[in-house]
Amino acid sequence: MFAVPQAGQRVSPPAARQTPTAGSVCGTGGETGGGVEGATTPGPAGYGGPMPPEGHGSHHYYFWLYALDAELDPTPGRSREELLAAMDGHVLEQARLVGTYERS
């Protein structure tokens, strides 16, 4: 989760003003480049990348982006359900990117 400021808006902490770069959202050792990591399906925090079973066919991976009208409490380790409940009533817009990957 990243707090990205609107044009002309001042945001604290200073890390929230930085633009995330590739690899900075979920680094190693819990480093997130200013963001907050939630719980993942496999258990540990952090993005592990796509890893479907070999020969299992194409798997779909969903990435969601939400524009909110309120700043959320940046509690690390939230589950997807907890995050969606906290966002309830605050979603202005949303976008979804679906990626596919297959291991042969």
N, C-alpha and C positions, 0 to 999 in steps of 0.2 A: 504494500500500500504506500503510495506516495502522495504528498500534498503538493500539488502543482498550483502556484499562484495565478490569479487572473491578471491581466494586463494592469499595471499600476498598483497592484496590491502588495503590501509588505507582509511577509510570512516569516515566522520563527519556527524552528531554529534555522540558523544559516544554511544547514545542509539541505533544507527543503527548497532553497533557491537554486540549487544546482540541477542541471539537466542530466538525468540518468543516461549513461552510455552503455553500450553493449558490455555485458559481463558485470555491470555495477549493481544491477537490481538484486541479484542474489549471488554474492561472492562466496568465498570459502570462509570457514570459521565464523559464520554468522554475520559477516559484513554485508551490509545491504545498500551502501552508497546513499544513506539518508532515508531509506524506506523501512518498512516493518514487514517481517515475514510472518505468514500465518501457518497453520498446520497443513500438512500434505497427506495425501492418501497413504503413501508408503510409511509415514511416521515422522521422520526427521524433517526439520525445516530446511528450506532451500530447494531450488529447482534442479532436478536431476536429469532433465532432458527426456526425450521419448525413448522408450525401451520395450516395445511390444515383443512377445515371444516370437522366436524365429519361425517362419512359415505360417504364422497365424493370420496373415492378410493385413490389409491396411487398417490402421487405427487412427481415430480422430482426436485431436487435441484442441481444446477450446480456450481462448484467451479473451477475457472480458475487460472493457474499459468503461468506467462509470464517471459521469459528471454529477457532482452532488451540490446541494445548496447549503451544506453544513460540513464543518470539519469533524471527522470522527476521532474518538479517543484511540490513539495509536497503541493498542494493547497487542504485544507480540503473542504469537501462538494461537490466535483465534481460529476456530474452525470456519469452514465456508458458511455453514448455517448461522453461526454467531455474527459473522460479518454481514450477511444479507439481512439479518434481523436489525442490526444497527443502522443499516442503510435504508430500511423501510421508511417510505414517506419523504426521502431526501433525494431520490434519483431524478435528475433533470433530463439526462440523455444517457444512452448506453450504446456501445458498439461491440461486436463480436468478430473475432478472427478465428477461423477454423483451419488448422493445419493437419495434414495427413502424413503418415510415415509408415513404412513397411520394411521389415527385415526379412530377407530371403534366406 
